[in-house]
Amino acid sequence: MKKNSADKVFRALADPNRRKMLDLVKASPGITVNALSGAFDFTRYAVMKHLKVLEDAEVIVPRRRGKTKELYLNAIPIQTIYDRWISQYSARWASQLTSLKYKLEREEPMLPTNARQLYVLYIRTSADKLWDAITNPAMTVQYFHNTEVRSDFQVGSAIDYLVKHEDGGKRPAVTGEILEMEPKKRLVHSFKFTGNDDPPSTVTYDIEQQGDVTKLVVTHDFDAQTDTFKGTQQGWPRIFSAMKTLLETGEPLPVDFSH
């Protein structure tokens, strides 16, 4: 997060109408401004003012498709604040209490109706170090669900994320193929969990050095709302928050990835 980003996130979340907007964007990734405006009784101008606050806090990221402006939830700033104040032990209770709330109220968390995830991070590091964090197995094991990335990072080559098993062997939890590669700037690869039959999806890393910080935009595209979509929607924010902490402090974030 950029300097003073936490203040902007708290301000963005303070208003119930803006929280409702976040719920709607989470439920429908890529929702247009017109469609979002239709969910509120106040004017489009008022909707745009609320969106400006959400975009300034970077919890909503706009993307242009032709003349249409699509909106996506960026959970990273919220996850970063969560990681700052909630310990790994408290996180278990928070998760369980949230699940209990949904059961008691007979509600279900909103499910997305589109099949794209978008994440934006600003990390106080260099593009070189960020690229190393993405491509070096000694780094990924510290933040990416305890997995070691394996690839020669050439277009057409395989990319695997290996996890160590109780028998001492290492087997892939995620497999894929390198589709595009420009060192320290862009990496695109297919993505498939070995534990399910979902078709491969596509992950894109875009890296941009901006002075003392590096901007990372990660886009995960799917053909449909698969189990992989639902799993990564919960997993990516924790992974990227852990990566950011590792690069900025040199210490891994104590995240329990089993919950």
ROLUM-714864 format. One line per field, with one value per residue (C-alpha): residue number from 0; y, x, z negated. Coordinates in pm, 1 decimal, decimal comma, always signed. Layout:
<recs>
num c(NUM ...)
c2 c(Y ...)
c1 c(X ...)
c3 c(Z ...)
</recs>
This chain:
<recs>
num c(0 1 2 3 4 5 6 7 8 9 10 11 12 13 14 15 16 17 18 19 20 21 22 23 24 25 26 27 28 29 30 31 32 33 34 35 36 37 38 39 40 41 42 43 44 45 46 47 48 49 50 51 52 53 54 55 56 57 58 59 60 61 62 63 64 65 66 67 68 69 70 71 72 73 74 75 76 77 78 79 80 81 82 83 84 85 86 87 88 89 90 91 92 93 94 95 96 97 98 99 100 101 102 103 104 105 106 107 108 109 110 111 112 113 114 115 116 117 118 119 120 121 122 123 124 125 126 127 128 129 130 131 132 133 134 135 136 137 138 139 140 141 142 143 144 145 146 147 148 149 150 151 152 153 154 155 156 157 158 159 160 161 162 163 164 165 166 167 168 169 170 171 172 173 174 175 176 177 178 179 180 181 182 183 184 185 186 187 188 189 190 191 192 193 194 195 196 197 198 199 200 201 202 203 204 205 206 207 208 209 210 211 212 213 214 215 216 217 218 219 220 221 222 223 224 225 226 227 228 229 230 231 232 233 234 235 236 237 238 239 240 241 242 243 244 245 246 247 248 249 250 251 252 253 254 255 256 257 258)
c2 c(+0,0 +355,5 +605,6 +697,6 +420,3 +275,9 +607,0 +600,6 +242,2 +316,8 +620,8 +414,2 +147,2 +394,3 +464,8 +195,0 +286,0 +232,5 -100,5 -200,9 -102,6 -328,6 -613,8 -561,7 -543,3 -856,3 -1036,3 -922,9 -865,3 -641,8 -476,5 -150,9 +188,0 +201,7 -133,3 -35,0 +295,4 +108,9 -47,1 +289,9 +546,7 +847,2 +1006,5 +875,1 +1178,4 +1065,0 +712,2 +851,0 +1048,3 +730,9 +539,6 +807,2 +744,3 +367,4 +404,7 +642,9 +375,7 +121,4 -120,7 -85,8 -93,3 +30,5 -122,3 +10,5 -223,3 -6,7 +271,7 +68,7 +109,6 -218,6 -235,3 -496,4 -550,2 -528,7 -704,2 -646,2 -313,9 -464,7 -784,6 -580,8 -400,5 -731,8 -887,9 -589,9 -621,8 -980,3 -1251,9 -1592,0 -1732,9 -1458,3 -1506,0 -1857,3 -1722,2 -1437,2 -1680,3 -1914,7 -1629,6 -1499,5 -1846,3 -1865,9 -1526,7 -1645,9 -1963,1 -1780,1 -1524,0 -1795,1 -1600,3 -1715,8 -1505,8 -1351,8 -1553,6 -1383,2 -1379,6 -1297,5 -1490,4 -1244,2 -1147,8 -835,5 -742,6 -429,3 -387,9 -119,1 -273,3 -83,2 -279,6 -289,1 -463,2 -689,5 -807,6 -850,1 -1061,2 -1271,9 -1318,3 -1450,0 -1677,5 -1795,9 -2113,0 -2004,1 -1700,0 -1855,0 -2118,8 -1834,0 -1681,8 -1902,7 -2173,3 -2329,2 -2418,5 -2393,9 -2263,5 -2465,9 -2341,6 -2219,7 -1931,0 -1967,8 -1941,7 -2289,3 -2433,4 -2585,7 -2404,2 -2601,3 -2509,6 -2799,7 -2879,8 -3105,1 -3412,8 -3617,1 -3880,0 -3612,1 -3599,3 -3282,5 -3294,2 -3018,5 -2853,8 -2621,9 -2682,2 -2461,7 -2344,2 -2018,5 -1825,1 -1488,4 -1373,3 -1044,0 -1052,4 -806,5 -671,0 -936,4 -1302,4 -1492,7 -1860,4 -2108,3 -2225,6 -2554,8 -2717,7 -3081,9 -3168,3 -3098,8 -3136,9 -2766,4 -2646,5 -2431,3 -2060,1 -1780,4 -1569,6 -1246,9 -1054,5 -698,0 -521,7 -148,2 +35,3 +365,6 +541,1 +377,9 +140,2 -122,9 -164,2 -520,3 -592,2 -954,5 -1062,6 -1411,4 -1501,7 -1800,2 -1941,3 -1997,4 -1984,8 -2297,0 -2433,2 -2291,4 -1945,4 -1966,7 -2101,8 -1845,8 -1560,8 -1638,2 -1741,4 -1470,9 -1177,5 -1369,4 -1474,5 -1124,3 -968,0 -1221,4 -1145,7 -772,7 -820,5 -1046,3 -799,4 -493,6 -640,5 -940,4 -1157,7 -1387,8 -1312,5 -1572,4 -1682,8 -2021,0 -2131,4 -2436,9 -2221,7)
c1 c(+0,0 +111,8 +175,7 -149,3 -331,4 -467,4 -643,8 -800,2 -918,2 -1077,7 -1248,9 -1372,7 -1517,8 -1677,9 -1979,3 -2252,7 -2325,2 -1960,9 -1959,7 -2264,6 -2079,1 -1791,0 -2036,3 -2188,3 -1851,9 -1735,5 -2054,1 -2022,4 -1659,3 -1651,5 -1984,9 -2031,1 -2086,9 -2436,0 -2531,5 -2391,4 -2579,7 -2906,1 -2873,4 -2897,6 -3173,0 -2941,6 -2803,0 -2530,7 -2324,9 -2341,6 -2244,2 -1941,3 -1835,0 -1847,8 -1657,3 -1388,0 -1328,0 -1314,8 -1078,2 -851,3 -825,3 -757,8 -1016,9 -1192,9 -992,4 -1151,1 -1068,6 -1173,3 -1323,2 -1397,5 -1622,8 -1733,6 -1579,6 -1567,3 -1512,6 -1318,9 -1263,9 -901,0 -891,1 -520,1 -545,8 -809,3 -606,8 -296,8 -484,2 -627,8 -281,1 -148,9 -395,1 -522,0 -283,5 -283,2 -464,2 -725,0 -777,0 -908,8 -1168,9 -1259,4 -1312,3 -1521,7 -1733,3 -1798,7 -1914,5 -2137,0 -2288,8 -2389,7 -2544,5 -2738,5 -2872,6 -2932,9 -2726,5 -2464,3 -2164,0 -2211,7 -2067,8 -1913,0 -2100,8 -1797,3 -1475,1 -1190,7 -990,0 -775,4 -520,8 -304,9 -13,3 +246,5 +553,9 +849,1 +1104,7 +1269,4 +1138,4 +1445,9 +1363,0 +995,0 +1079,8 +1307,7 +1024,8 +798,4 +1054,1 +1284,1 +1171,4 +1356,8 +1127,3 +793,6 +815,3 +799,5 +472,8 +304,2 +133,4 +471,9 +532,0 +851,6 +815,5 +996,3 +1047,9 +1316,7 +1077,8 +1093,3 +782,4 +637,9 +807,0 +626,5 +578,5 +500,4 +447,8 +582,9 +473,7 +667,5 +478,5 +519,3 +722,8 +979,7 +888,8 +786,3 +487,2 +308,3 +5,5 -27,4 +88,9 +94,5 +274,4 +461,4 +261,2 +441,7 +758,8 +945,2 +1189,1 +1112,3 +810,3 +555,6 +480,7 +177,5 +117,3 -165,5 -275,9 -428,9 -470,3 -367,1 -636,9 -941,8 -1066,5 -1118,4 -978,4 -664,6 -702,9 -454,5 -249,5 -80,2 +179,5 +252,7 +542,3 +617,6 +890,1 +758,1 +1040,1 +1103,1 +808,8 +709,3 +354,3 +231,8 -94,1 -207,8 -499,4 -645,9 -883,3 -1118,5 -1364,3 -1625,8 -1694,4 -1503,8 -1390,4 -1048,8 -1203,9 -1360,3 -1042,9 -805,8 -1044,2 -975,4 -612,5 -454,5 -504,0 -328,0 -45,3 +16,8 -4,2 +253,1 +476,2 +458,3 +551,9 +844,6 +986,2 +942,3 +1057,9 +1270,4 +1053,8 +774,9 +422,2 +303,6 +7,0 -152,0 -244,6 -429,8 -730,4)
c3 c(+0,0 +67,0 -211,2 -391,6 -203,4 -528,0 -602,4 -256,4 -299,5 -638,1 -487,7 -193,4 -422,7 -663,4 -441,4 -412,4 -50,4 +41,8 -140,7 +60,1 +378,7 +279,4 +219,7 +564,9 +739,3 +556,9 +658,8 +1021,4 +1122,9 +1428,0 +1347,7 +1537,8 +1379,6 +1532,3 +1383,9 +1045,2 +1050,3 +1098,8 +754,3 +575,0 +533,8 +555,7 +870,4 +1099,1 +996,3 +632,7 +736,9 +921,0 +610,5 +401,0 +669,3 +669,3 +296,8 +354,8 +649,0 +455,2 +185,9 +464,4 +330,9 +665,5 +988,6 +1314,0 +1650,7 +1990,2 +2248,3 +2549,3 +2424,9 +2123,7 +1778,3 +1588,1 +1211,0 +1015,6 +644,6 +531,2 +195,0 +133,5 -62,0 -291,3 -334,0 -422,0 -699,9 -820,0 -835,9 -1031,8 -1319,0 -1315,9 -1433,1 -1264,7 -1570,0 -1581,5 -1208,6 -1272,2 -1513,7 -1279,0 -992,9 -1207,8 -1345,9 -994,4 -886,0 -1194,7 -1110,5 -765,0 -907,9 -1180,1 -934,6 -673,2 -428,1 -181,7 -84,2 +258,5 +544,6 +844,6 +1173,9 +1386,8 +1417,6 +1372,0 +1063,3 +1048,6 +780,7 +753,9 +511,6 +450,4 +290,0 +150,0 +350,1 +692,2 +1002,8 +986,1 +634,7 +714,4 +1018,9 +798,8 +548,8 +826,2 +994,1 +711,1 +527,2 +213,0 +207,9 +311,6 +38,3 -215,3 -92,6 +171,4 -32,9 -118,1 +247,5 +452,5 +806,5 +1074,6 +1432,4 +1671,5 +1749,9 +2125,3 +2343,7 +2389,9 +2080,0 +1784,7 +1455,1 +1139,9 +776,3 +571,3 +218,3 -18,7 -141,7 -457,8 -271,9 -185,4 +181,0 +364,2 +596,3 +790,0 +633,8 +936,0 +1292,7 +1599,1 +1911,6 +1971,8 +2233,8 +2231,7 +2060,1 +2044,6 +1750,9 +1471,4 +1660,8 +1755,8 +1696,6 +1827,2 +1755,8 +1745,9 +1401,5 +1297,4 +957,2 +969,3 +717,4 +935,5 +1291,5 +1365,5 +1699,9 +1694,5 +1626,5 +1702,6 +1459,6 +1574,7 +1373,4 +1489,9 +1315,8 +1331,0 +1141,5 +1003,5 +821,6 +485,2 +521,8 +774,1 +896,1 +944,2 +1126,0 +1126,5 +1345,7 +1321,0 +1604,5 +1612,6 +1863,0 +1592,6 +1218,7 +1125,5 +791,0 +880,2 +918,1 +573,1 +412,8 +560,4 +479,7 +114,0 +158,5 +374,4 +131,6 -145,2 +87,7 +220,5 -125,0 -245,3 +55,1 -11,9 -377,8 -287,0 -35,2 -257,0 -589,8 -496,3 -722,5 -607,3 -724,0 -981,4 -773,1 -842,2 -490,2 -614,2 -710,1)
</recs>
